[in-house]
Amino acid sequence: MEKFEYKIMFVDSKETDKPDSLLADKLNQYGKDGWELTTSFACPYIGSSQYSLIGLAQKTTFIFKRRLLSEKGAHE
């Protein structure tokens, strides 16, 4: 049976003023390291941001997985 490991990355709406290329670079690096994006979703939370409505901000969660090559995990 195949076994997987998972990685979670959060991006806060406060970080949306950064160039899109920085997020693309991070996602591309994860891909090169063998990580596959399985899902992403946004969750509102109380916070502050220039893009917030009445203190409500967004945090996007990215969930990645990759196949383990051995029981101990060959990926570092």
C-alpha positions in Angstrom: 0.0 0.0 0.0 1.3 3.5 -0.9 2.1 5.8 2.0 2.1 9.6 1.9 3.4 12.5 3.9 1.7 15.9 4.0 2.8 19.5 4.3 0.6 22.5 5.1 1.3 26.1 4.0 -0.6 29.1 5.1 -0.8 32.4 3.2 -2.3 35.4 5.0 -4.2 38.1 3.2 -1.8 40.6 4.7 0.8 39.0 2.4 -1.2 39.7 -0.8 0.8 42.9 -1.4 3.8 40.8 -2.3 4.3 39.9 -5.9 2.5 36.9 -7.3 5.8 35.5 -8.4 6.9 34.9 -4.8 4.0 32.5 -4.3 4.6 30.9 -7.7 8.3 30.5 -6.8 7.4 28.8 -3.5 4.8 26.5 -5.2 7.3 25.6 -8.0 9.9 24.8 -5.4 7.5 22.5 -3.6 6.8 20.8 -6.9 10.5 20.3 -7.6 10.8 18.7 -4.1 8.1 16.2 -5.1 5.1 17.8 -3.3 1.7 17.8 -5.1 -0.9 20.4 -4.2 -4.0 18.4 -3.2 -6.3 21.2 -2.1 -6.5 24.8 -1.0 -9.2 26.7 0.8 -9.6 30.2 2.4 -10.9 30.8 5.9 -11.9 34.2 7.3 -10.7 35.2 10.7 -10.7 38.3 12.8 -7.6 40.3 12.0 -6.5 43.4 10.2 -5.4 43.9 6.7 -5.7 46.7 4.1 -8.0 44.2 2.3 -10.1 43.4 5.3 -13.8 44.2 5.8 -14.5 45.3 9.4 -11.5 43.4 10.7 -12.2 40.2 8.8 -9.1 38.8 7.0 -8.5 35.7 4.9 -6.0 32.9 5.5 -5.5 30.5 2.6 -4.4 27.0 3.5 -2.6 24.9 0.9 -2.3 21.1 1.6 0.4 19.2 -0.3 1.2 15.5 -0.3 4.0 13.3 -1.7 4.6 9.6 -1.7 7.0 8.2 0.8 9.8 6.2 -0.8 10.5 4.2 2.3 9.1 3.5 5.7 11.5 6.0 7.3 10.8 8.6 4.6 13.5 9.2 1.9 12.4 12.8 1.5 14.2 15.4 3.6 
